[in-house]
Structures are given as structure tokens and as C-alpha cells.
Amino acid sequence: MNELNTYDVAIVGGGLAGLCLSIQLSRSGFNVILFEKEKFPFHKVCGEYISFECWNFLEELGVPLSDWNPPHIRHLEVTSPSGSLIRHKLSLGGFGISRYKLDAYLAALARKSGATLLENTRVDNIWFSESHFHIQYGSNMCKAKLASGTFGKKSNLDIKLKRKFALKKPAKINNYIGVKYHIKTDFPAEFIALHNFEDGYCGISKVEGDKYCLCYLTTAQNLQRCNNSVKELEQKILRKNPHLDKIFSNAEFLFDTPETIAQISFEKKAQIEHHLLMIGDAAGVIAPLCGNGMSMAMHGSKIAFTQIVPFLQGKISREEMETEYQSEWDGRFKRRLAAGRIIQGLFGRGWVTNWFIRILHPFPKLVEKLIRQTHGEPF
Ligand SMILES: Cc1cc2nc3c(=O)[nH]c(=O)nc-3n(C[C@H](O)[C@H](O)[C@H](O)COP(=O)(O)OP(=O)(O)OC[C@H]3O[C@@H](n4cnc5c(N)ncnc54)[C@H](O)[C@@H]3O)c2cc1C
């Protein structure tokens, strides 16, 4: 092994949580290394609807959102598997940008801020001893005073670190799959649609150019019932919803093959493991129908940053930093994740969703209340 440099902070995973944390820390003068196993730019399974909660935060980091002028999404349309529909005005709403564009821009900002960004580099192991983290990647090693796990909903490191949720046997809660396409379709730019089907739901909303993101979540069991064929799943299950049938018949699909991810788990996770501060999906995955996971990943990076700085400056101990981070994380996100789990449980089951939509139809205030449970304030 080649033991290389020692850094103030090592960040494992260059998604939104990792990129935003690396920018904030580098700009404050700390020596940061960030590992990402893929090469930017790249597509990622995600609905690409970003809550307005994080608009100011992204602009402060240097993302020129006002110049990009992304579609502003102010209305939600929900359909049941049989096609009944409700529409609702979103009080806060969101905007649409592809991960391909946003993550690559943040990666460039991270480099410009002085972070060492290693792309195409998977971390194979990480452990804490003698008050430092030791990070192994290929035949290389480095050390850091502090490390953060921003490696998303599923990583080789979950097993390596023997995280409880990753060692559980497959069950409905920890075995979902996600599929994503970019498409061209006829749909109002200010709307996001959430079309339900048996054991899953599919979001559609506009991103940059004339593209829309179509992204769905369903159980691994649903895919198995369709001979593990995404095409068959779409034909036999998704297209039973008349709205999805119309989209799959008329839209132009821009990817040769969809982006997919398997083994998505909504189990509770620990936010600190072996002194690693977990942020974003690595700390807890919110049900995608809440449209809030990206904003939580970025907000989590801001909370972690606030605790990491006094630790690195020697003003608080590691234990104090961890306790503060945990308490802030719980205060901001614990209830949202629980609410998301409950709402997700109500969707996707044929008669439950039909019934739920009929009940909600005359009560817009109730819809608003449900949405509020899964969202926070701008940060
Ligand atoms: C189907 C679906 C639809 C969704 N739709 C939305 C939506 O519309 N709006 C919304 O706000 N949220 C949505 N989400 C959630 C959102 O995508 C996530 O919450 C968000 O991406 C979390 O960011 P992150 O930085 O924690 O993780 P990620 O963005 O997943 O980044 C983690 C990174 O770590 C890297 N990595 C993993 N292991 C290693 C390793 N060992 N070494 C180096 N790198 C590693 C990965 O390659 C990855 O790039 C959706 C999720 C799903 C599944």
C-alpha cells in the first residue's frame, strides 16, 4: 500500500451531500479530499425535482440558478392506478435540473474551491484508529482527521462497515428498484405528476431544455413477477394506469437504456458509524414521492459543516461534535423520514391509493398538511 497525504477531511461519495460539503469546507481553508467512484458528468436515478428549500443555498455556493432559469414547478398532479386524478397547488414548490448538469457543475465548483476531487475512484475500506481515519482506495491509502460518509443509498461500504440495515434479509422495505429516463413529452412545465401503479409510482417533471425526467420506484418483487424485465414491467404494470399508458405510447425516450438502481432500502440508518458522519441518503433515505431527498442531502451538508468547523479549529471535542450533529440531524429530519415512510405505505396499493385520492380530493388543506410533514423551511 502507498500511504499518501494526510487531509483535514475525507469525504466519500460525490453526490449532492459530498459535493456541497467539500465546497463549504475548502472555502473555509480546510484541506479536503473527495472520492467519487464515477466520472462526471453522469446520469443518476433521481426524479430531478428540487424543492425550493435549497434555492438560496445553491446560489450562495455559486450555482447560477437565476441565469439557468430552470422550470419552476408549482402544481402537483396525482393519479391512482385506475386513473382518477387530483391536482394541488404547491405552496413552496420546486424547480427542475438534471443531476447530469447539477452534479457536474458542483464538482467543478469543488475543484475551484481547492478540494482534491478523485473521480473514477472507489473507496474500498475506511476505519478509525489513533484519532485518524484511514482510507483505502485500490492500492493507495490516505489519512484524515475527520471523514464523512456521503455515499448515498447503497454502497460497498455499507457492507464493509457492517451497517445494520445492509445486513438484513431482503424484504419489501429494503428491496425497491428505481428506473429513470429523459423523455420529450407534452406536459405543462409548471406541473409535477405522480402516477401510481400497482406497488409503485412514477414521477414526471421538466428539467433543462425541452427534456422531462420520468422516474419510477417499485418493489423488486414487482420486477421479478415480470421476469426481471423492465420492458415487461412497464407494459404489464405501469401502463395499466391510463395516464402512464398515454405517456409510454406518445413520448420520445432519449436514453437507449434506462438508468436503474436496485436494493433501495428505507430502513432506519445510523447517522454516525465508527465516528464517520453520515450525510444525505447514507444517513437516511426519504420516500422519493416526497421530492425532498436532494434538498435534505444539501441541508445535511450545511448542518455537518457547522459542526465540523469548530472541531477542526480545536474548539470542541470529537464527541461534542458528534452529539451536536446527531441532535441537529434528528431535529431537522427524523420526523420527515417517518412521515415519508407512512405516506409511501399508502401509495401504490391499488384500492388504498384510489380510496386515498377520493378522500383527499375535497380537502386541499389536508393535502397541504401532508406535504408540509415531509418538507422543511428554506435554509
Ligand atoms: C426513484 C427515485 C426518485 C427520486 N426523486 C427525487 C426527486 O425528484 N427529488 C429529490 O429531491 N430527491 C429525489 N430522490 C432522492 C435523491 O435522489 C437522493 O436523496 C439524493 O440523490 C441524495 O444525495 P446523496 O448525495 O446523499 O447521494 P447520491 O447523490 O446518491 O451520491 C452518492 C455518491 O456516492 C458515490 N459512491 C458510493 N459508494 C462509493 C465509494 N465506495 N467510493 C466512492 N464513491 C462512492 C456514488 O457513485 C454516488 O455518486 C429520488 C430517489 C429515487 C430512488
The ligand as an SDF file (V2000), in Angstrom:
LIG
                    3D

 53 58  0  0  0  0  0  0  0  0999 V2000
  -36.5840    6.7110   -7.8330 C   0  0  0  0  0  0  0  0  0  0  0  0
  -36.0820    7.9110   -7.0780 C   0  0  0  0  0  0  0  0  0  0  0  0
  -36.5700    9.1870   -7.3850 C   0  0  0  0  0  0  0  0  0  0  0  0
  -36.1230   10.2980   -6.6560 C   0  0  0  0  0  0  0  0  0  0  0  0
  -36.6130   11.5400   -6.9750 N   0  0  0  0  0  0  0  0  0  0  0  0
  -36.2300   12.6190   -6.2550 C   0  0  0  0  0  0  0  0  0  0  0  0
  -36.7310   13.9160   -6.5800 C   0  0  0  0  0  0  0  0  0  0  0  0
  -37.4610   14.1190   -7.5500 O   0  0  0  0  0  0  0  0  0  0  0  0
  -36.3460   14.9520   -5.7850 N   0  0  0  0  0  0  0  0  0  0  0  0
  -35.4950   14.8010   -4.7150 C   0  0  0  0  0  0  0  0  0  0  0  0
  -35.1860   15.7890   -4.0350 O   0  0  0  0  0  0  0  0  0  0  0  0
  -34.9800   13.5900   -4.4250 N   0  0  0  0  0  0  0  0  0  0  0  0
  -35.3230   12.5110   -5.1700 C   0  0  0  0  0  0  0  0  0  0  0  0
  -34.7750   11.2810   -4.8930 N   0  0  0  0  0  0  0  0  0  0  0  0
  -33.7890   11.1910   -3.8010 C   0  0  0  0  0  0  0  0  0  0  0  0
  -32.4310   11.7610   -4.2080 C   0  0  0  0  0  0  0  0  0  0  0  0
  -32.0120   11.2190   -5.4330 O   0  0  0  0  0  0  0  0  0  0  0  0
  -31.4080   11.4590   -3.1220 C   0  0  0  0  0  0  0  0  0  0  0  0
  -31.9650   11.7590   -1.8610 O   0  0  0  0  0  0  0  0  0  0  0  0
  -30.1240   12.2550   -3.3220 C   0  0  0  0  0  0  0  0  0  0  0  0
  -29.5020   11.8950   -4.5210 O   0  0  0  0  0  0  0  0  0  0  0  0
  -29.1690   12.0030   -2.1420 C   0  0  0  0  0  0  0  0  0  0  0  0
  -27.9250   12.5990   -2.3900 O   0  0  0  0  0  0  0  0  0  0  0  0
  -26.6220   11.9780   -1.7480 P   0  0  0  0  0  0  0  0  0  0  0  0
  -25.5470   12.9520   -2.0000 O   0  0  0  0  0  0  0  0  0  0  0  0
  -26.9040   11.5460   -0.3610 O   0  0  0  0  0  0  0  0  0  0  0  0
  -26.3640   10.6170   -2.5540 O   0  0  0  0  0  0  0  0  0  0  0  0
  -26.0600   10.3810   -4.0770 P   0  0  0  0  0  0  0  0  0  0  0  0
  -26.4900   11.5090   -4.9220 O   0  0  0  0  0  0  0  0  0  0  0  0
  -26.6170    9.0320   -4.3970 O   0  0  0  0  0  0  0  0  0  0  0  0
  -24.4660   10.3300   -4.1320 O   0  0  0  0  0  0  0  0  0  0  0  0
  -23.7210    9.3020   -3.5740 C   0  0  0  0  0  0  0  0  0  0  0  0
  -22.4720    9.1260   -4.4160 C   0  0  0  0  0  0  0  0  0  0  0  0
  -21.5510    8.2560   -3.7340 O   0  0  0  0  0  0  0  0  0  0  0  0
  -20.8350    7.5030   -4.7150 C   0  0  0  0  0  0  0  0  0  0  0  0
  -20.2580    6.3450   -4.0330 N   0  0  0  0  0  0  0  0  0  0  0  0
  -20.8980    5.3020   -3.4280 C   0  0  0  0  0  0  0  0  0  0  0  0
  -20.0110    4.4530   -2.8670 N   0  0  0  0  0  0  0  0  0  0  0  0
  -18.7860    4.9820   -3.0990 C   0  0  0  0  0  0  0  0  0  0  0  0
  -17.4440    4.5650   -2.7590 C   0  0  0  0  0  0  0  0  0  0  0  0
  -17.2240    3.4660   -2.0530 N   0  0  0  0  0  0  0  0  0  0  0  0
  -16.4120    5.3270   -3.1700 N   0  0  0  0  0  0  0  0  0  0  0  0
  -16.6120    6.4770   -3.9030 C   0  0  0  0  0  0  0  0  0  0  0  0
  -17.8540    6.9060   -4.2460 N   0  0  0  0  0  0  0  0  0  0  0  0
  -18.9350    6.1790   -3.8430 C   0  0  0  0  0  0  0  0  0  0  0  0
  -21.9070    7.1990   -5.7560 C   0  0  0  0  0  0  0  0  0  0  0  0
  -21.3490    6.9070   -7.0180 O   0  0  0  0  0  0  0  0  0  0  0  0
  -22.7330    8.4890   -5.7620 C   0  0  0  0  0  0  0  0  0  0  0  0
  -22.3550    9.3860   -6.7750 O   0  0  0  0  0  0  0  0  0  0  0  0
  -35.1800   10.1460   -5.6160 C   0  0  0  0  0  0  0  0  0  0  0  0
  -34.6650    8.8740   -5.3310 C   0  0  0  0  0  0  0  0  0  0  0  0
  -35.0990    7.7700   -6.0540 C   0  0  0  0  0  0  0  0  0  0  0  0
  -34.5490    6.4190   -5.7300 C   0  0  0  0  0  0  0  0  0  0  0  0
  1  2  1  0
  2  3  1  0
  2 52  2  0
  3  4  2  0
  4  5  1  0
  4 50  1  0
  5  6  2  0
  6  7  1  0
  6 13  1  0
  7  8  2  0
  7  9  1  0
  9 10  1  0
 10 11  2  0
 10 12  1  0
 12 13  2  0
 13 14  1  0
 14 15  1  0
 14 50  1  0
 15 16  1  0
 16 17  1  0
 16 18  1  0
 18 19  1  0
 18 20  1  0
 20 21  1  0
 20 22  1  0
 22 23  1  0
 23 24  1  0
 24 25  2  0
 24 26  1  0
 24 27  1  0
 27 28  1  0
 28 29  2  0
 28 30  1  0
 28 31  1  0
 31 32  1  0
 32 33  1  0
 33 34  1  0
 33 48  1  0
 34 35  1  0
 35 36  1  0
 35 46  1  0
 36 37  1  0
 36 45  1  0
 37 38  2  0
 38 39  1  0
 39 40  1  0
 39 45  2  0
 40 41  1  0
 40 42  2  0
 42 43  1  0
 43 44  2  0
 44 45  1  0
 46 47  1  0
 46 48  1  0
 48 49  1  0
 50 51  2  0
 51 52  1  0
 52 53  1  0
M  END
$$$$
